[in-house]
Amino acid sequence: MSRCKQWISFAALWLAAAVLVIGSAIMPRVLAVKPEVPTLFYNDTVWVMDDYYPALGYTIGAMKDFWIPLSFYEDIEGMRVRRGTAKNNTVFIIQDTVTEKYLSFNLNDSTYAQTERSTLILLHTMLYSRERYLPMRDMCAYFGWTFEISADFNTVRICDGGQKKTFEELLSVYMPPPVTETEPETTVQTIPVTEPPVTGPVVTEPPVTEPPVTEPPVTEPPVREPDIYRASSVYLTFEDIEDTHTPVLLDTLRTFGAHAVFFVTGEQLTQYTDTVLRILAEGHTLGLHGMTADEYALRDTADLLAALEEENELLYALVRRKTRLVRLPEGSHSGRLYLSEQQKETLAQHGYVLWDWNISAMDHDLSYHADAVLAKIDAALLTSYYPVIRMHCTDTAAQVLPVLLQRLSDAGVVSQIITEATVPVVFP
């Protein structure tokens, strides 16, 4: 019986030793992935991260940003995330159920996202630890949120206007200031020194009063810091020329020494001949837009080629030159026209260079005023590596262009001329 007890005690010791060894190997790893300080807030709420889906910080040049996992957006009130498959492609959709804005992603192409307006925007995603991640700046810019980042780049808060505490108040709760030890005060005994009083006549003089000098306050206008854009150059494209706003746009481009490409229809070539001649005379480029803006007439490949050839002949008769640059009325993908890969290849075989865009200014949409258009372009330029901006010859564009070009100039970004050899941006 005693021998049995010895064996049981011996086995218990071995089991305890094994538990200690395994525990010492596991605990450091578990503690390493559990952050001591919350990394991500939504309004005043801490997002409870798990071990696999943290918020990831990164820096590109002078710009700091975060990659936020898709699961975070599932926790935001009013946001809906749908995951699934379509045509053998893995897709997910992030939708704001209040504004009906959404972004649709095809994971076979992690470069672009489709919006509720059926347009594509440049928006990179990445796969990390079994979850899809999206850049914070891009998402906040599209859905109209704001964000705040702590000075040490360890904490970020995304806000939709529902926050009540300041960012400093949140940080003070989770990161209280360090307690500094104070040294005990040393008291020094001082011996008072008495001097004999000096006697003499007391001379009193009347006080001298001067009128106070008041100076008007000097108010200086706030200085706007230059934006930090990812790209060093930008491509400006305009559509729908006319004789009212197009000359204003050309004046602005000439003032800033900027260049652009104007996609025109055959109707516009004949109706605004003087404007077409000025566009070419001032060093800009012309592109084909079809004989009319009717997309239904361009669905058939033969009709599309015929329309482009007819417009090119009209251009040649006017200025004795042709162009190979082409942009369809609403791009190669729209609700009424969708160019297949075979049609794109056919256009290339006939010498045409198809151009779409990755930044839509929406200046032709009456629901977008000038400030909203400028903010939309500005937010997109913060994340775009190869920006191609689509604008129209509108009053809104005429208001936005000088401010945009000044910001680009302050940031050291130049507008490049599009030629037939420039690598085009085409919707996938």
Buried (B, 14 or more C-beta within 10 A) or exposed (E): EEEEEEEEEEEEEEEEEEEEEEEEEEEEEEEEEEBEEBBBBBBBBBBEBEEEBBBBBEEEEEBBBBBBBBBBBEEBEEBEBEEEEEEEEEBBBBBBEEEEBBBBBBBEEBBBBBBBEBBBBBBBBEEEEEBBBBBBBBBBBBBEBEBBBBEEEBBBBBBBEEBEBEBEEBBEEEBEEEEEEEEEEEEEEEEEEEEEEEEEEEEEEEEEEEEEEEEEEEEEEEEEEEBBBBBEEBBBBBBBBBEEBBBBBBEBBBEBEBBBBBBBBBBBBEBBEEBBEBBBEEEBBBBBBBBBBEBEBBEEBEEBBBBBBBBBEBBEEBBEEBBBBBBBBBBBBBEEBBBEEEBBEBBEEBEBBBBBBBBBBBBBBEEBBBEBBBBBBBBBBBBBEEBBBBBBBBEBBBBBBBBBBBBBBEBEBBBBBBEEEBEBBBBE
